[in-house]
Amino acid sequence: MAEKDAAELNNDTRVPLTPSITSGDRAVWADVSSLLETACKDLQNDELIHGENFNLFAAMSALEIMDPKMDSGIVCTYYSVEEAIENGAAPVPLSFNRSTDVQCIIDIMDHLLACEATWHRGHTLAQTVFSCIYLLKPDRTSSHALLHSYCRVIRTTCNAVVSAVSDARTHEEEDLFTVTSGLPLKADGDEKCLSMLHAVEETISRQLHIEPLRSNPNLEEGYCKALLCRLRFRKHFFHVLTCIKRPQGRGLELARKHTSSCLLELENILKSAEFLRSKEACGTCGDGIEDRTTASGRQPIGFDSTLNNRLSAPTPPRAIRILSWKKAVEYFQKLIHDLDIVCSYSLDPAFDGVLCFVVAFQKFQPELVARAHLQLLLVQDAKLYGRDPIFSVVCKAAVLPDAAKNHDIQKNECVVHLGQLVINFLRILCTNTAWQRRKLGKILQEWRIIHLQLDLAFRKEFGELPSTSVDENIYVKISNHLLSWVEEHTYWMASRFLMLGFELELYSPSEYCMVYWYIYAVLIKLAEKKHLKMVTSNETAKRKGRKKRDSVKDVTRDYQIPPAVLFLQCYIYLAEGLTMMLAALRNEHQVFQSLGPFNTEQEVNILAAIHTKFCSHLNFLRY
């Protein structure tokens, strides 16, 4: 590209420089508009004017000012919240007609629900929930008790969700989820949101009428029910979020009661749509009603999705589409159902039980918020459920002798690192399936390395013990059991990694045979390790509790295969059968053939000719 320096251009062309900004002590300002106009006339194609510090990469990465697709502040109805309020975008009260005021508030509630569901799906708070002008200015709604209390509980709920997802560190899946952009998530008095909401709910329940509508009792009752179910859902949902986060799972039972109430109120919210769309309530029943963000089909008051665009700078504005009201309700029904499953968990102290629960939970394809709360329940203060130290959990899972809990081995650097890997493992299992598979592929190598490090550490410390040491036998058992447990769960991760490939549809039909063979090989190793552990566990239990007269009765039980191993054997037989079937189909019927880029005779001959010619040229250059 041909380039011309600005200084050279100025020497060739004399342009009057008229100062338009008052010069200061250290700077002199000049208007260069005429210079740029002259330069534009003189420049040819592919020519560029630039300064000495010009950087092409930085220029390509910069945002284009005044470009609607790049400038986050150019496309907006209002440039500030104050301007929007001055232009009547968010009136308080919403209407001096009481019936219209109630209609507008219900529409705001519905649209906020849709915005919140859209935010949970990965969009920013600034463009979804906080597109509501009433949330941006908390003090303006103080004269309207119903709207004020509802806005407070929305802010507090959003803050609780952001806190949970940030603490769980699952927000890496959706980088924008926890970006608050300086929005007022907390305001003075928000901690009293539930008491305010309860007071408003009691007032509506007690009065059961709206003054201008006394002449129409049916309309009066419909509005009251629509308001109450929305207020009660907000109250119970906030209780679920606060109870489920209580330490050591102490609030799970209470949280589950609130999940039942949430599902009931969501059903009532759906039922209220028929009334709100009726002609009596001035609703809309036209085309496209299913895509509207309110139950009534009307456009809500007090929202502007472009108002906070500049808060997301320097990134270009993301084009988003708010979920419909119906899809938002369906989203919250699923979210509450997922949270109910988390609350119903029995806090199984066995590590294998934890893995089974998490895998079963993931089959429901839970959303980010539910998975974040599951992770916070499982790992608290680097302990399982916040009460069981990870080393104790590993001791129980690996069937270590009781003396291991008080042994110095838990201070070993490698054992401490193993505990950190276990915590990381649990957190990974709570991520979405795509992220989970990616992370499992990475930590497989880490678990293999820790197995080697533990083996070397145990050999080193075991070699330093005197041959007559009393602890020698205990130490050998601890090391053998722990190493076997690490191997077992390495194979478990490998099998999980392979299985997730099917869920994510990552394999092509030509790869099925190979994948099933891998699964078959991994499951055989996993079954061996699990069987060995269970046999050891049974022998230990029998030595503790067996009496001499029962020794003959227990002989027949020694050869029974544990159910968990039998289940793995079923998987092994399935994988083996599918491998053989796919191999037979490929060999006998030419099905699931892998078509590589160089599998035809013609292509092989071409490659051979190229290779021969290359070798001849190489020999020529060599000599």
C-alpha positions as CSV (number, residue, x, y, z in Angstrom):
1,M,0.0,0.0,0.0
2,A,1.3,3.4,-0.9
3,E,1.6,5.8,2.1
4,K,1.9,9.5,2.5
5,D,2.9,11.2,5.6
6,A,0.6,14.0,6.8
7,A,3.5,16.4,7.2
8,E,4.6,15.9,3.6
9,L,1.1,16.6,2.4
10,N,1.0,19.8,4.5
11,N,4.2,21.0,2.9
12,D,2.9,20.6,-0.6
13,T,-0.5,22.1,0.1
14,R,-1.0,25.3,2.1
15,V,-4.2,25.1,4.1
16,P,-5.4,27.7,6.6
17,L,-5.6,26.2,10.1
18,T,-8.3,28.0,12.0
19,P,-8.2,27.3,15.8
20,S,-11.6,26.3,17.1
21,I,-10.6,25.4,20.7
22,T,-8.9,27.7,23.1
23,S,-5.2,26.8,23.4
24,G,-3.9,25.9,26.8
25,D,-0.5,26.1,28.5
26,R,0.7,22.8,27.1
27,A,-1.4,22.3,24.0
28,V,-2.4,24.2,20.9
29,W,-5.5,23.1,19.1
30,A,-6.2,23.6,15.4
31,D,-9.0,22.8,13.0
32,V,-7.7,20.3,10.5
33,S,-11.0,19.8,8.6
34,S,-9.9,21.7,5.6
35,L,-6.6,19.7,5.6
36,L,-8.5,16.4,5.6
37,E,-10.8,17.5,2.8
38,T,-7.8,18.5,0.6
39,A,-6.1,15.2,1.5
40,C,-9.1,13.2,0.4
41,K,-9.1,14.9,-3.0
42,D,-5.4,14.3,-3.5
43,L,-5.3,10.6,-2.3
44,Q,-5.5,7.8,-4.9
45,N,-6.8,4.3,-4.4
46,D,-4.9,2.2,-1.8
47,E,-3.2,5.3,-0.3
48,L,-3.2,6.0,3.4
49,I,-2.3,9.0,5.6
50,H,-0.9,8.0,9.0
51,G,1.2,9.3,11.8
52,E,4.4,7.8,13.1
53,N,2.7,5.8,15.8
54,F,0.2,4.2,13.5
55,N,-0.6,0.5,14.1
56,L,-2.6,-1.4,11.5
57,F,-3.6,-4.1,14.0
58,A,-4.9,-1.6,16.5
59,A,-6.8,0.3,13.8
60,M,-8.5,-2.9,12.6
61,S,-9.4,-3.7,16.2
62,A,-10.9,-0.3,16.9
63,L,-14.6,0.5,16.8
64,E,-15.9,2.7,14.0
65,I,-17.6,5.8,15.5
66,M,-21.1,6.5,14.2
67,D,-21.3,3.0,12.6
68,P,-24.6,1.4,13.9
69,K,-23.0,-2.0,13.8
70,M,-19.9,-1.1,15.7
71,D,-20.6,2.0,17.8
72,S,-22.5,0.9,20.9
73,G,-23.8,4.4,21.7
74,I,-25.1,5.5,18.3
75,V,-28.3,3.5,18.1
76,C,-30.4,4.6,21.1
77,T,-33.7,6.4,21.6
78,Y,-32.5,8.3,24.7
79,Y,-28.9,9.1,25.7
80,S,-29.5,9.0,29.4
81,V,-32.1,7.8,32.0
82,E,-32.9,11.4,32.9
83,E,-33.7,12.2,29.2
84,A,-36.0,9.1,29.1
85,I,-37.8,10.2,32.2
86,E,-38.2,13.8,31.0
87,N,-39.8,12.5,27.8
88,G,-42.4,10.4,29.8
89,A,-40.9,7.0,29.1
90,A,-41.5,5.8,32.7
91,P,-44.3,7.7,34.3
92,V,-45.2,7.3,38.0
93,P,-48.0,6.5,38.5
94,L,-48.3,4.7,35.2
95,S,-51.8,6.1,34.7
96,F,-54.3,8.2,36.8
97,N,-56.9,5.7,35.8
98,R,-56.6,2.9,38.4
99,S,-57.6,0.1,36.1
100,T,-55.1,1.2,33.4
101,D,-52.4,1.5,36.1
102,V,-53.0,-2.1,37.2
103,Q,-52.9,-3.3,33.6
104,C,-49.6,-1.6,33.0
105,I,-48.0,-3.0,36.2
106,I,-49.0,-6.6,35.2
107,D,-47.4,-6.0,31.7
108,I,-44.2,-4.7,33.4
109,M,-44.2,-7.8,35.6
110,D,-44.6,-10.1,32.6
111,H,-41.9,-8.4,30.5
112,L,-39.5,-8.4,33.4
113,L,-40.0,-12.2,33.7
114,A,-39.2,-12.5,30.0
115,C,-36.2,-10.3,30.4
116,E,-34.9,-12.3,33.3
117,A,-35.3,-15.6,31.4
118,T,-33.4,-14.1,28.5
119,W,-30.6,-13.0,30.9
120,H,-30.4,-16.5,32.3
121,R,-29.9,-17.8,28.8
122,G,-26.6,-15.8,28.4
123,H,-27.4,-12.2,27.5
124,T,-26.4,-9.1,29.6
125,L,-28.3,-7.6,32.5
126,A,-28.0,-4.2,30.9
127,Q,-29.9,-5.2,27.7
128,T,-32.5,-7.4,29.5
129,V,-33.7,-6.9,33.1
130,F,-32.2,-3.5,33.4
131,S,-33.7,-2.2,30.3
132,C,-36.5,-1.4,32.7
133,I,-36.1,2.3,33.6
134,Y,-37.9,1.9,36.9
135,L,-35.0,-0.4,38.1
136,L,-32.4,2.2,37.1
137,K,-33.9,4.8,39.4
138,P,-35.1,3.1,42.6
139,D,-36.2,6.2,44.4
140,R,-38.7,7.3,41.7
141,T,-41.1,4.4,42.5
142,S,-41.3,5.0,46.3
143,S,-44.7,6.6,45.9
144,H,-46.1,3.5,44.2
145,A,-46.1,0.7,46.8
146,L,-46.8,-2.2,44.4
147,L,-44.3,-1.2,41.7
148,H,-41.7,-0.2,44.3
149,S,-41.8,-3.5,46.1
150,Y,-41.7,-5.5,42.9
151,C,-38.7,-3.6,41.6
152,R,-36.9,-4.2,44.9
153,V,-37.4,-8.0,44.8
154,I,-36.3,-8.1,41.2
155,R,-33.0,-6.4,42.0
156,T,-32.4,-8.5,45.1
157,T,-33.2,-11.7,43.1
158,C,-30.8,-10.7,40.3
159,N,-28.1,-10.0,42.9
160,A,-28.6,-13.4,44.5
161,V,-28.3,-15.2,41.2
162,V,-25.2,-13.2,40.1
163,S,-23.6,-14.0,43.5
164,A,-24.4,-17.8,43.2
165,V,-23.1,-18.1,39.7
166,S,-19.9,-16.1,40.5
167,D,-19.2,-18.1,43.6
168,A,-19.6,-21.4,41.7
169,R,-17.4,-20.1,38.9
170,T,-19.6,-21.6,36.2
171,H,-20.0,-18.2,34.6
172,E,-17.1,-19.1,32.3
173,E,-19.7,-20.8,30.1
174,E,-21.4,-17.4,29.6
175,D,-18.9,-14.7,30.1
176,L,-21.6,-11.9,30.0
177,F,-23.8,-13.5,32.7
178,T,-22.1,-11.9,35.7
179,V,-21.2,-8.6,34.0
180,T,-23.2,-6.0,35.9
181,S,-21.7,-2.9,34.2
182,G,-22.2,-0.7,37.3
183,L,-25.9,-1.3,37.3
184,P,-27.8,-0.6,40.6
185,L,-28.1,-4.3,41.8
186,K,-28.2,-3.1,45.4
187,A,-30.2,-0.1,46.7
188,D,-30.8,1.1,50.2
189,G,-33.7,-0.9,51.8
190,D,-33.6,-3.8,49.3
191,E,-33.0,-6.2,52.2
192,K,-36.6,-5.4,53.3
193,C,-38.0,-6.3,49.9
194,L,-39.8,-9.4,51.2
195,S,-41.6,-7.6,54.0
196,M,-42.7,-4.9,51.6
197,L,-43.9,-7.4,49.1
198,H,-45.7,-9.3,51.8
199,A,-47.4,-6.1,52.9
200,V,-48.6,-5.3,49.4
201,E,-49.8,-8.9,48.9
202,E,-51.8,-8.8,52.1
203,T,-53.4,-5.5,51.0
204,I,-54.5,-6.9,47.7
205,S,-55.7,-10.1,49.3
206,R,-57.6,-8.2,52.0
207,Q,-59.3,-5.6,49.8
208,L,-60.0,-7.9,46.8
209,H,-61.3,-4.9,44.8
210,I,-60.1,-2.0,42.7
211,E,-62.1,1.1,43.4
212,P,-62.9,2.2,39.7
213,L,-64.0,-1.4,39.0
214,R,-66.6,-2.0,41.7
215,S,-69.3,-2.1,39.1
216,N,-67.6,-5.2,37.5
217,P,-66.8,-7.8,40.1
218,N,-65.5,-10.3,37.5
219,L,-62.9,-7.9,36.2
220,E,-62.0,-6.9,39.7
221,E,-61.4,-10.5,40.7
222,G,-59.4,-11.3,37.6
223,Y,-56.9,-8.4,38.1
224,C,-56.5,-9.4,41.8
225,K,-55.7,-13.0,41.0
226,A,-53.3,-12.0,38.2
227,L,-51.4,-9.7,40.6
228,L,-51.4,-12.1,43.5
229,C,-49.9,-15.1,41.6
230,R,-47.1,-12.9,40.2
231,L,-46.3,-11.4,43.6
232,R,-46.4,-14.8,45.3
233,F,-44.1,-16.4,42.7
234,R,-41.5,-13.7,43.3
235,K,-41.7,-14.2,47.0
236,H,-41.3,-18.0,46.9
237,F,-38.6,-17.9,44.2
238,F,-36.5,-15.5,46.3
239,H,-37.0,-17.9,49.3
240,V,-35.8,-20.8,47.2
241,L,-32.6,-19.0,46.3
242,T,-31.9,-18.0,49.9
243,C,-32.7,-21.3,51.5
244,I,-30.8,-23.5,49.1
245,K,-27.6,-21.5,49.8
246,R,-27.7,-22.2,53.6
247,P,-24.5,-23.9,54.7
248,Q,-24.3,-27.7,54.9
249,G,-27.7,-28.1,53.1
250,R,-29.7,-27.0,56.2
251,G,-32.2,-25.1,54.1
252,L,-33.0,-27.8,51.5
253,E,-36.2,-29.1,53.1
254,L,-37.6,-25.6,53.4
255,A,-36.5,-24.6,49.9
256,R,-38.3,-27.6,48.5
257,K,-41.6,-26.4,50.0
258,H,-41.1,-23.1,48.3
259,T,-40.4,-24.8,44.9
260,S,-43.8,-26.5,45.2
261,S,-45.4,-23.1,45.8
262,C,-43.4,-21.6,42.8
263,L,-44.7,-24.3,40.4
264,L,-48.3,-23.7,41.7
265,E,-48.0,-19.9,41.2
266,L,-46.5,-20.4,37.7
267,E,-49.6,-22.5,36.7
268,N,-51.8,-19.7,38.0
269,I,-49.8,-17.2,36.0
270,L,-50.4,-19.2,32.8
271,K,-54.1,-19.4,33.6
272,S,-54.4,-15.7,34.1
273,A,-53.5,-15.1,30.4
274,E,-57.0,-16.0,29.3
275,F,-58.4,-13.2,31.3
276,L,-55.7,-10.6,30.5
277,R,-56.2,-11.2,26.7
278,S,-60.0,-10.8,27.0
279,K,-61.8,-7.8,25.6
280,E,-62.9,-6.9,29.1
281,A,-59.3,-6.4,30.2
282,C,-58.4,-4.6,26.9
283,G,-56.1,-7.4,25.9
284,T,-54.9,-8.4,22.5
285,C,-55.8,-11.7,20.7
286,G,-54.4,-10.9,17.3
287,D,-51.7,-12.7,15.2
288,G,-48.3,-13.2,16.8
289,I,-49.7,-13.2,20.4
290,E,-47.4,-16.2,21.2
291,D,-44.3,-14.1,20.5
292,R,-45.3,-11.2,22.8
293,T,-43.5,-10.7,26.0
294,T,-46.6,-10.0,28.1
295,A,-49.7,-12.2,28.8
296,S,-52.0,-9.5,27.6
297,G,-50.1,-9.0,24.3
298,R,-49.7,-5.3,25.0
299,Q,-46.4,-3.4,24.8
300,P,-45.1,-2.7,28.3
301,I,-44.4,0.8,29.5
302,G,-41.0,1.9,31.0
303,F,-38.5,-0.2,28.9
304,D,-35.8,0.8,26.5
305,S,-33.4,-1.9,25.4
306,T,-30.9,0.6,23.8
307,L,-30.6,2.8,26.9
308,N,-27.7,0.8,28.4
309,N,-25.9,0.1,25.1
310,R,-23.0,2.3,26.0
311,L,-22.4,0.4,29.3
312,S,-21.2,-2.6,27.2
313,A,-18.4,-0.6,25.4
314,P,-15.9,-1.2,24.0
315,T,-17.6,-4.2,22.6
316,P,-20.1,-3.9,19.7
317,P,-23.8,-4.1,20.8
318,R,-25.2,-7.6,20.7
319,A,-28.5,-8.0,18.9
320,I,-30.8,-9.9,21.3
321,R,-34.4,-11.0,21.1
322,I,-36.3,-11.2,24.4
323,L,-38.0,-14.5,25.0
324,S,-41.7,-14.6,24.7
325,W,-43.8,-14.5,27.8
326,K,-44.9,-18.1,27.4
327,K,-41.4,-19.4,26.8
328,A,-40.2,-17.4,29.9
329,V,-42.8,-19.1,32.1
330,E,-41.8,-22.5,30.6
331,Y,-38.1,-21.7,31.4
332,F,-38.9,-20.9,35.0
333,Q,-41.0,-24.0,35.3
334,K,-38.0,-26.1,34.2
335,L,-35.6,-24.1,36.4
336,I,-37.7,-24.6,39.5
337,H,-38.0,-28.3,38.7
338,D,-34.2,-28.6,38.4
339,L,-33.8,-26.7,41.7
340,D,-36.4,-29.1,43.3
341,I,-34.2,-32.1,42.2
342,V,-31.2,-30.4,43.9
343,C,-33.2,-29.8,47.1
344,S,-34.4,-33.4,47.1
345,Y,-30.8,-34.7,47.2
346,S,-30.1,-36.8,50.4
347,L,-26.5,-35.5,50.7
348,D,-25.0,-39.0,50.2
349,P,-21.7,-39.1,52.0
350,A,-20.4,-41.8,49.6
351,F,-18.3,-40.3,46.7
352,D,-19.7,-42.8,44.2
353,G,-23.2,-41.8,45.3
354,V,-22.4,-38.2,44.5
355,L,-21.1,-39.1,41.0
356,C,-24.3,-41.1,40.3
357,F,-26.5,-38.2,41.4
358,V,-24.7,-35.6,39.3
359,V,-24.7,-37.7,36.2
360,A,-28.4,-38.4,36.6
361,F,-29.1,-34.7,37.2
362,Q,-27.2,-33.8,34.0
363,K,-29.6,-36.0,32.0
364,F,-32.3,-33.3,32.6
365,Q,-30.0,-30.8,30.8
366,P,-30.3,-28.3,33.7
367,E,-29.7,-24.6,33.1
368,L,-26.7,-22.6,34.4
369,V,-28.4,-21.3,37.5
370,A,-29.5,-24.8,38.7
371,R,-26.0,-26.2,38.1
372,A,-24.4,-23.4,39.9
373,H,-26.5,-24.1,43.0
374,L,-25.7,-27.8,42.8
375,Q,-22.0,-27.0,42.8
376,L,-22.3,-24.7,45.8
377,L,-24.1,-27.5,47.6
378,L,-21.5,-30.1,46.8
379,V,-18.4,-28.0,47.5
380,Q,-18.4,-25.5,50.4
381,D,-15.2,-24.3,52.1
382,A,-13.2,-27.0,50.3
383,K,-15.4,-29.7,52.0
384,L,-18.1,-32.0,50.7
385,Y,-21.5,-30.3,51.6
386,G,-19.4,-28.0,53.8
387,R,-19.0,-30.6,56.5
388,D,-16.9,-33.6,55.3
389,P,-13.2,-32.9,54.6
390,I,-12.2,-34.1,51.2
391,F,-9.5,-36.4,52.6
392,S,-12.1,-38.2,54.8
393,V,-14.3,-38.6,51.8
394,V,-11.4,-40.1,49.8
395,C,-10.5,-42.4,52.8
396,K,-14.0,-43.8,52.9
397,A,-14.3,-44.1,49.1
398,A,-10.9,-45.8,48.8
399,V,-11.7,-48.1,51.8
400,L,-8.6,-47.0,53.6
401,P,-7.9,-48.3,57.1
402,D,-9.3,-46.2,60.0
403,A,-5.8,-45.2,61.0
404,A,-5.4,-43.3,57.8
405,K,-7.6,-40.4,59.0
406,N,-5.1,-39.7,61.7
407,H,-2.0,-40.6,59.7
408,D,0.6,-38.1,58.6
409,I,-0.1,-39.2,55.0
410,Q,-2.8,-36.5,54.7
411,K,-0.1,-33.9,55.0
412,N,1.8,-35.3,52.0
413,E,2.0,-32.7,49.2
414,C,0.8,-35.1,46.6
415,V,-2.2,-36.2,48.8
416,V,-3.1,-32.5,49.3
417,H,-2.9,-32.0,45.5
418,L,-5.2,-35.0,45.0
419,G,-7.8,-33.4,47.3
420,Q,-7.7,-30.3,45.1
421,L,-8.2,-32.4,42.0
422,V,-11.2,-34.1,43.5
423,I,-12.8,-30.7,44.2
424,N,-12.0,-29.6,40.7
425,F,-13.5,-32.8,39.4
426,L,-16.8,-32.2,41.2
427,R,-17.0,-28.7,39.9
428,I,-16.4,-29.9,36.3
429,L,-19.2,-32.4,36.6
430,C,-21.6,-29.5,37.3
431,T,-20.8,-27.6,34.1
432,N,-22.8,-28.1,30.8
433,T,-22.0,-31.2,28.8
434,A,-19.9,-29.5,26.1
435,W,-17.8,-27.7,28.7
436,Q,-17.6,-30.8,30.9
437,R,-16.2,-33.0,28.1
438,R,-13.6,-30.4,27.2
439,K,-12.4,-30.1,30.8
440,L,-12.5,-33.9,31.4
441,G,-10.2,-34.3,28.5
442,K,-7.7,-32.0,30.2
443,I,-7.8,-33.3,33.7
444,L,-7.4,-37.0,32.6
445,Q,-3.7,-36.3,32.1
446,E,-3.6,-34.5,35.5
447,W,-5.0,-37.6,37.3
448,R,-2.6,-39.9,35.5
449,I,0.3,-37.6,36.6
450,I,-0.9,-37.5,40.2
451,H,-1.1,-41.3,40.2
452,L,2.6,-41.5,39.2
453,Q,3.5,-38.8,41.8
454,L,1.7,-40.6,44.6
455,D,3.4,-43.9,43.6
456,L,6.8,-42.3,43.7
457,A,6.1,-40.5,47.0
458,F,4.8,-43.7,48.6
459,R,7.8,-45.6,47.5
460,K,10.1,-43.0,48.8
461,E,8.5,-42.8,52.3
462,F,7.9,-46.5,52.5
463,G,11.6,-47.1,51.8
464,E,12.6,-44.9,54.7
465,L,10.6,-46.9,57.2
466,P,12.5,-49.5,59.2
467,S,11.7,-53.1,58.2
468,T,10.4,-53.9,61.7
469,S,8.0,-50.9,61.7
470,V,4.5,-51.6,63.1
471,D,3.0,-49.1,60.6
472,E,4.6,-50.8,57.6
473,N,1.5,-53.0,56.9
474,I,-0.9,-50.1,57.4
475,Y,1.2,-47.8,55.1
476,V,1.3,-50.5,52.4
477,K,-2.5,-50.8,52.6
478,I,-3.0,-47.0,52.5
479,S,-0.8,-46.6,49.4
480,N,-2.2,-49.6,47.5
481,H,-5.9,-48.6,48.2
482,L,-5.3,-45.0,47.4
483,L,-3.5,-45.7,44.1
484,S,-6.2,-48.2,43.1
485,W,-8.9,-45.6,43.8
486,V,-7.1,-42.9,41.7
487,E,-6.9,-45.4,38.8
488,E,-10.5,-46.4,39.2
489,H,-11.7,-42.8,38.9
490,T,-9.3,-42.1,36.0
491,Y,-11.1,-44.8,34.1
492,W,-14.4,-43.4,35.2
493,M,-13.5,-40.0,33.8
494,A,-12.4,-41.7,30.5
495,S,-15.7,-43.6,30.2
496,R,-17.6,-40.4,30.9
497,F,-15.6,-38.5,28.3
498,L,-16.4,-41.1,25.7
499,M,-20.1,-41.3,26.6
500,L,-20.5,-37.5,26.4
501,G,-19.3,-37.7,22.8
502,F,-22.6,-39.6,21.9
503,E,-24.7,-37.0,23.8
504,L,-23.1,-34.2,21.9
505,E,-23.2,-36.1,18.6
506,L,-19.5,-35.6,18.0
507,Y,-18.9,-39.0,16.4
508,S,-19.4,-39.9,12.8
509,P,-20.9,-43.3,12.0
510,S,-17.5,-44.5,10.7
511,E,-16.0,-43.8,14.2
512,Y,-18.6,-45.9,16.2
513,C,-16.7,-49.1,16.0
514,M,-13.5,-47.5,17.3
515,V,-15.3,-45.6,20.1
516,Y,-17.2,-48.7,21.3
517,W,-13.9,-50.6,21.4
518,Y,-12.4,-47.8,23.6
519,I,-15.4,-47.9,25.9
520,Y,-15.1,-51.7,26.1
521,A,-11.4,-51.5,27.1
522,V,-12.0,-48.7,29.6
523,L,-15.0,-50.4,31.3
524,I,-13.1,-53.6,31.7
525,K,-10.4,-51.8,33.7
526,L,-13.0,-49.8,35.6
527,A,-14.9,-53.0,36.5
528,E,-11.7,-54.7,37.7
529,K,-10.8,-51.8,40.0
530,K,-14.3,-51.4,41.4
531,H,-14.6,-55.2,42.0
532,L,-11.3,-55.2,43.8
533,K,-12.3,-52.3,46.0
534,M,-15.7,-53.9,46.9
535,V,-14.1,-57.2,47.7
536,T,-11.7,-55.5,50.0
537,S,-14.5,-53.5,51.6
538,N,-16.5,-56.6,52.3
539,E,-13.6,-58.5,53.8
540,T,-12.8,-55.5,56.1
541,A,-16.5,-55.3,57.2
542,K,-16.6,-59.1,57.8
543,R,-13.5,-59.1,59.9
544,K,-15.0,-56.4,62.1
545,G,-18.4,-57.9,62.6
546,R,-18.2,-61.6,61.8
547,K,-18.6,-64.1,64.6
548,K,-17.1,-67.6,64.6
549,R,-20.5,-69.3,64.3
550,D,-21.3,-67.2,61.2
551,S,-18.1,-68.0,59.4
552,V,-19.6,-71.0,57.6
553,K,-22.7,-69.1,56.5
554,D,-20.6,-66.3,54.9
555,V,-18.5,-68.6,52.7
556,T,-21.1,-68.7,49.9
557,R,-21.4,-64.9,50.0
558,D,-17.7,-64.3,49.2
559,Y,-18.3,-65.2,45.5
560,Q,-21.3,-62.9,44.9
561,I,-20.5,-60.2,42.4
562,P,-21.6,-56.7,43.6
563,P,-24.5,-55.1,41.7
564,A,-22.4,-52.1,40.7
565,V,-19.9,-54.5,39.0
566,L,-22.7,-56.4,37.3
567,F,-24.1,-53.2,35.9
568,L,-20.6,-52.4,34.5
569,Q,-20.5,-55.9,33.0
570,C,-23.8,-55.2,31.2
571,Y,-22.2,-52.1,29.7
572,I,-19.1,-54.1,28.7
573,Y,-21.2,-56.8,27.0
574,L,-23.1,-54.1,25.1
575,A,-20.0,-52.3,24.0
576,E,-18.4,-55.6,22.9
577,G,-21.5,-56.6,21.0
578,L,-21.8,-53.3,19.3
579,T,-18.1,-53.3,18.4
580,M,-18.4,-56.7,16.8
581,M,-21.6,-55.9,15.0
582,L,-20.2,-52.7,13.5
583,A,-17.0,-54.4,12.5
584,A,-19.0,-57.2,10.8
585,L,-21.2,-54.6,8.9
586,R,-18.0,-52.8,7.8
587,N,-16.2,-56.0,6.6
588,E,-19.1,-58.0,5.2
589,H,-21.6,-55.4,3.9
590,Q,-19.3,-52.3,3.4
591,V,-21.4,-50.2,5.8
592,F,-19.9,-47.3,7.9
593,Q,-16.8,-47.2,5.7
594,S,-14.3,-44.5,6.5
595,L,-13.6,-42.5,3.3
596,G,-10.2,-41.0,3.7
597,P,-8.7,-38.4,1.3
598,F,-6.2,-40.9,-0.2
599,N,-8.1,-44.2,-0.4
600,T,-8.5,-44.7,-4.1
601,E,-5.9,-46.3,-6.4
602,Q,-5.7,-43.3,-8.6
603,E,-4.9,-41.0,-5.7
604,V,-2.3,-43.5,-4.4
605,N,-0.6,-43.5,-7.8
606,I,-0.6,-39.7,-7.9
607,L,1.0,-39.5,-4.4
608,A,3.6,-42.1,-5.4
609,A,4.5,-40.0,-8.5
610,I,4.8,-36.8,-6.5
611,H,7.0,-38.6,-3.9
612,T,9.3,-40.0,-6.6
613,K,9.7,-36.6,-8.3
614,F,10.3,-34.9,-4.9
615,C,13.0,-37.5,-4.1
616,S,14.7,-36.9,-7.5
617,H,14.8,-33.2,-6.9
618,L,16.2,-33.7,-3.4
619,N,19.0,-35.9,-4.7
620,F,19.8,-33.4,-7.4
621,L,20.1,-30.6,-4.8
622,R,22.2,-32.8,-2.6
623,Y,24.8,-33.4,-5.3
